[in-house]
Amino acid sequence: MPIKSYLAHPHNGKKEILTKAINALEHCEVIPAENENLLIVVTETDNKEQEDLLKEKIENIESLKLLAMVSGFNTK
């Protein structure tokens, strides 16, 4: 079961839009930073294929400027 965490940087003024878009996806949890234009995204999927598809969906959100993985691991 892949579990990964990312830092998601929205385009200027798009933090709330990006938060809503990511929250609408399954297998995601979003934690907005209180003092920065930044979101922490944690994903938990059933397999690598599902994780790859989810990452692609996140990367295609228009309000996303940059997505950087912080850590990832796979549990059996």
C-alpha distances in whole Angstrom, upper triangle without the diagonal:
4,6,10,13,16,20,22,25,27,31,34,34,31,29,29,28,25,24,25,23,20,20,21,17,15,11,14,16,19,21,24,26,29,32,30,30,26,23,19,16,13,10,7,6,5,5,8,11,10,9,12,14,13,15,18,19,19,21,23,24,28,28,25,27,25,21,20,17,17,14,10,8,5,5,6
4,6,10,13,17,18,22,24,27,30,31,28,26,26,26,23,22,23,21,18,18,19,16,14,11,12,14,17,19,22,24,27,29,27,26,23,20,17,14,10,8,6,6,7,6,7,10,9,7,10,12,11,12,15,16,16,18,20,21,25,25,22,24,21,17,16,13,13,11,7,6,4,6,9
4,7,10,14,16,20,22,25,28,29,26,23,24,24,20,19,21,20,16,16,18,15,13,10,10,11,14,15,18,20,23,25,24,23,20,17,13,11,7,6,4,7,9,10,10,13,11,9,12,14,12,12,15,16,15,17,20,20,24,23,21,22,19,16,14,11,11,8,6,6,6,8,11
4,7,10,13,16,19,22,25,26,23,20,22,22,18,17,19,18,14,15,18,15,14,11,10,11,12,14,16,18,21,23,21,20,17,14,11,8,6,5,7,9,12,12,11,13,12,9,11,13,11,10,14,15,13,14,18,18,21,21,18,19,16,12,11,7,8,6,4,6,9,11,14
4,7,10,13,16,19,22,23,20,18,19,19,16,15,17,17,13,14,17,15,15,12,10,9,10,11,13,14,18,19,17,17,13,10,7,6,4,6,9,12,15,15,14,17,15,11,13,15,12,11,14,15,12,14,17,17,20,19,16,17,14,10,9,6,5,5,6,9,12,14,18
4,6,10,12,16,18,20,17,15,17,17,13,13,16,15,12,14,17,15,15,13,11,10,10,10,12,13,16,17,15,14,10,8,6,5,6,8,12,14,18,17,16,18,16,13,13,15,12,10,13,14,11,11,15,14,17,15,12,13,10,7,5,4,5,7,9,12,15,18,21
4,6,10,13,15,17,15,12,15,16,12,12,15,15,12,14,17,16,18,16,13,12,10,10,10,10,14,14,11,10,7,6,5,6,9,12,15,18,21,21,20,21,19,16,16,18,15,12,15,15,12,12,15,14,16,14,11,11,8,6,5,6,7,10,12,16,19,21,25
4,6,10,12,14,11,9,12,12,9,9,13,12,10,13,15,14,17,16,12,12,9,10,9,10,14,14,11,9,6,5,6,7,10,12,16,18,22,22,20,21,19,16,16,17,14,11,13,13,9,9,12,11,12,10,7,8,6,5,7,9,10,13,15,19,21,24,27
4,7,9,11,9,8,11,12,9,10,14,13,12,15,17,17,20,19,16,15,12,12,10,10,13,13,9,7,5,6,9,10,14,16,20,22,26,25,24,24,23,19,19,20,17,14,15,15,12,11,13,11,12,9,6,5,5,6,8,11,13,16,18,22,25,27,31
4,6,8,6,5,9,9,6,9,12,11,11,14,16,16,20,20,16,16,13,13,11,12,14,14,11,7,7,8,11,12,16,18,21,23,27,27,25,25,23,21,20,20,17,15,16,15,11,11,12,10,9,6,4,5,7,9,12,15,16,19,21,25,27,30,33
4,6,5,7,10,10,9,12,14,13,14,17,18,19,22,23,20,19,16,17,14,15,16,16,12,9,10,12,15,16,20,21,25,26,30,30,28,28,26,24,23,22,20,18,18,17,14,13,13,11,9,6,6,5,8,11,14,18,19,23,25,28,30,33,36
4,6,7,10,11,11,13,15,16,17,19,21,22,25,26,22,21,18,18,14,14,15,14,11,8,10,13,16,18,22,24,28,29,33,33,31,31,30,27,26,26,23,21,21,20,17,16,17,14,12,9,10,9,12,15,17,20,22,25,27,31,33,36,39
4,6,8,9,10,12,13,14,16,18,19,21,24,25,22,21,17,17,14,14,14,14,12,9,11,13,17,18,22,24,28,30,33,34,32,32,30,28,28,27,24,22,23,21,18,18,18,14,12,9,11,11,14,17,19,22,23,27,29,32,34,37,40
4,6,5,6,9,10,11,12,14,15,17,21,22,18,18,14,15,12,14,15,15,13,9,10,11,15,16,19,21,24,26,30,30,29,29,26,24,24,23,20,19,19,17,14,15,14,11,9,6,8,9,12,14,17,20,22,24,26,29,31,34,37
4,6,5,6,9,10,11,12,14,16,19,20,16,15,11,11,8,10,11,12,10,7,7,8,11,13,16,18,22,24,28,29,28,28,25,23,23,22,19,18,19,17,14,15,15,12,11,8,9,10,12,13,16,18,19,22,24,27,29,31,34
4,5,5,6,9,10,10,12,15,18,19,16,14,11,11,9,11,12,14,12,10,10,10,13,14,17,19,22,24,28,29,28,28,25,23,24,23,20,19,20,17,15,16,16,13,13,9,11,13,15,16,19,20,21,24,25,28,30,32,35
4,5,5,6,9,10,11,13,17,18,15,15,12,14,12,14,16,17,15,12,12,11,14,14,17,19,22,23,27,28,27,26,24,22,22,21,18,18,18,15,13,14,13,10,9,7,9,12,15,15,18,20,22,24,25,28,30,32,34
4,5,5,6,8,10,11,15,16,13,12,10,11,10,13,15,16,14,11,10,9,11,11,14,15,19,20,24,25,24,23,21,19,19,18,15,14,15,12,9,11,11,7,8,6,6,10,11,12,15,17,18,21,22,25,26,28,31
4,6,5,6,9,10,13,14,11,10,7,8,8,11,13,15,14,11,10,7,10,9,12,14,17,19,23,24,24,23,21,19,20,19,15,15,16,14,11,13,14,10,12,9,10,13,14,13,16,17,18,20,21,24,25,27,30
4,6,5,6,9,12,14,11,11,9,11,11,14,16,18,17,15,14,11,13,12,14,15,18,19,23,24,24,24,21,19,20,19,15,16,17,14,12,14,14,11,12,10,12,15,16,16,19,20,21,23,23,26,27,28,31
4,6,5,7,11,13,10,11,10,13,13,16,18,20,19,16,14,12,14,12,14,14,17,18,21,22,22,21,18,17,17,15,12,13,13,10,8,11,11,7,9,9,10,13,15,14,17,18,20,22,22,24,25,27,29
4,5,5,9,10,7,8,7,10,11,15,17,20,18,15,13,10,11,8,10,10,13,14,18,19,19,18,15,14,15,13,10,10,12,9,7,10,11,8,11,10,10,13,13,12,15,15,17,18,18,21,22,23,26
4,5,8,9,6,6,6,10,11,15,17,20,19,17,15,11,12,9,11,11,13,15,18,20,20,20,17,15,17,16,12,13,15,12,10,14,14,12,14,13,13,17,17,15,17,17,19,20,19,21,22,23,26
4,7,9,8,10,10,14,15,19,21,23,22,20,18,15,15,12,13,13,14,15,18,20,20,19,16,16,17,15,12,14,14,11,10,14,14,11,14,14,14,18,19,17,20,20,22,22,22,23,24,25,27
4,7,6,9,10,14,16,19,22,24,23,20,18,15,14,11,12,10,12,12,15,16,17,16,12,12,13,11,8,10,12,8,8,12,12,11,14,15,14,18,18,16,18,17,19,20,19,20,20,22,23
4,6,9,11,15,17,21,24,26,25,23,20,17,16,12,11,9,9,9,11,14,15,14,10,11,13,11,8,11,13,11,11,15,15,14,18,18,17,21,20,17,19,18,20,19,18,19,18,19,20
4,7,10,14,17,20,23,25,24,23,19,16,14,10,8,5,5,6,9,11,13,13,9,9,12,11,8,11,13,12,11,15,16,16,20,19,18,21,20,16,17,16,17,16,14,15,15,15,17
4,7,10,13,16,19,22,20,19,16,12,10,7,6,5,7,9,12,14,15,15,12,10,13,12,9,10,13,11,10,13,15,14,17,17,15,18,17,14,15,14,15,15,14,15,16,17,19
4,7,10,13,16,19,18,17,14,10,8,6,5,6,9,12,15,17,18,19,16,14,16,16,12,13,16,14,12,15,17,16,19,17,16,18,17,14,15,14,15,15,15,16,17,18,21
4,6,10,12,15,14,13,10,7,6,5,7,9,12,15,18,20,20,21,18,16,18,18,14,14,16,15,12,15,16,14,17,15,13,16,15,13,14,14,14,15,16,18,20,21,24
4,7,9,12,12,12,9,6,5,6,8,12,14,18,21,23,23,24,21,19,21,21,17,17,19,18,15,17,19,17,19,16,15,17,16,14,15,15,14,15,17,19,21,23,26
4,6,9,8,8,6,4,6,9,11,15,18,21,25,26,26,27,24,21,23,23,19,18,20,19,15,17,19,17,18,15,14,15,15,14,15,16,15,17,19,22,25,26,29
4,6,6,7,6,6,7,11,13,17,20,23,27,28,27,29,26,23,25,25,22,20,23,22,18,19,21,19,20,16,15,16,15,15,15,16,15,18,20,23,26,27,31
4,6,8,8,9,11,14,17,20,23,27,30,32,31,32,30,27,28,29,25,24,26,25,21,23,24,22,22,18,18,18,18,18,19,20,19,21,24,27,29,31,34
4,7,8,11,13,16,19,23,26,29,33,34,33,34,32,29,30,30,27,25,27,26,23,23,25,23,23,19,18,18,18,18,19,20,19,22,25,28,31,33,36
4,5,8,11,14,18,21,24,27,31,32,31,32,30,27,27,28,24,22,24,24,20,20,22,20,19,16,15,14,14,15,15,18,17,20,23,26,29,31,35
4,7,11,13,17,20,23,26,30,30,29,30,28,25,25,25,22,20,22,21,17,17,19,16,16,12,11,11,12,13,14,17,17,20,23,26,29,31,35
4,7,10,13,16,20,23,26,27,26,26,24,21,22,22,19,17,19,18,14,15,17,15,15,12,10,10,10,10,11,13,13,16,19,22,25,27,31
4,6,10,13,16,19,23,24,23,24,21,18,19,20,16,15,17,16,12,14,16,14,15,12,10,11,11,10,11,12,12,15,17,20,22,24,28
4,7,10,13,17,20,21,20,22,20,16,18,19,15,14,17,16,13,14,17,15,17,15,12,14,12,10,10,10,9,11,13,16,19,21,24
4,7,10,13,17,18,17,18,16,13,15,15,12,11,14,13,10,12,15,14,16,14,12,14,12,9,10,9,10,11,12,15,17,18,22
4,7,10,14,15,15,17,14,11,14,15,11,11,14,14,12,14,17,16,19,18,15,17,15,12,12,10,10,10,10,12,13,15,18
4,6,10,11,12,13,10,8,11,12,8,9,12,12,11,13,16,16,19,19,16,18,16,13,13,11,12,11,9,11,12,13,16
4,7,9,10,12,9,8,11,12,10,11,14,14,14,16,19,19,22,22,20,22,20,16,16,13,14,12,10,10,10,10,13
4,6,8,9,6,6,9,10,9,11,13,13,14,16,18,19,23,23,21,23,21,18,18,15,16,14,12,11,10,10,12
4,7,8,7,8,11,12,11,13,16,16,17,19,21,22,26,27,24,27,25,21,21,18,19,17,14,12,10,10,10
4,6,5,6,9,10,11,12,15,16,17,19,20,22,26,27,24,26,24,20,20,17,19,16,13,11,9,10,10
4,5,5,6,9,10,10,12,14,15,16,18,20,24,25,22,24,21,18,18,15,17,15,11,11,9,11,12
4,5,5,6,9,10,11,12,14,15,17,19,23,24,22,24,22,19,19,17,19,18,14,14,12,15,15
4,5,5,6,9,10,11,12,14,16,17,21,22,20,23,21,18,18,16,19,17,14,14,13,14,15
4,5,5,6,9,10,11,12,14,16,20,20,18,20,18,14,15,12,15,13,11,11,11,13,15
4,5,5,6,9,10,11,12,15,18,20,17,19,17,14,14,13,16,15,12,13,13,16,17
4,5,5,6,9,10,11,13,17,18,16,19,17,15,16,15,18,18,15,17,16,18,20
4,5,5,6,9,10,11,15,16,14,17,15,13,14,13,16,16,14,15,15,18,19
4,5,5,6,9,10,14,15,12,14,12,9,11,10,13,14,12,15,15,18,20
4,5,5,6,9,12,14,12,14,13,11,13,13,16,17,16,18,18,21,23
4,6,5,7,10,12,11,14,13,12,14,15,18,19,18,20,20,23,24
4,5,6,9,10,8,11,10,8,11,12,15,16,16,19,20,22,25
4,6,8,10,7,9,8,7,10,12,15,17,17,20,21,24,26
4,6,9,8,10,11,10,14,15,19,20,20,23,24,27,29
4,6,6,9,10,11,14,16,19,21,21,24,25,28,30
4,5,8,11,12,16,18,21,24,24,27,28,31,34
4,6,9,11,15,17,20,23,24,27,28,31,34
4,6,7,11,14,16,19,20,24,25,28,31
4,7,10,14,16,19,21,24,27,30,33
4,7,10,13,16,17,21,23,27,30
4,7,10,12,14,17,20,23,26
4,6,9,11,15,18,21,24
4,6,8,11,14,17,21
4,7,11,14,17,21
4,7,11,13,17
4,7,10,14
4,7,10
4,7
4
